[in-house]
């Protein structure tokens, strides 16, 4: 698995991520990115990746904020 595929697989397995926005500038990148679909990263590797990423990763869903679009300024 490439580093890009690992990153995509990690994002797809992160319960705090609602959608993965994946970009590509060449057709072969799209094909490669699809290779991350369905990859199951073992829990111990997910934990190790989170450890390496340090404070840039938030795994506790209690600390994420959901905004009600009806309460945004300018919404009716």
Buried (B, 14 or more C-beta within 10 A) or exposed (E): EEEBBBBBBBBBBBEEEEEBEBEEEEEEEEEBBEBBEEBEBEEEEBEEBBEEEEEEEEEEEEEEEEEEEEEEEEEE
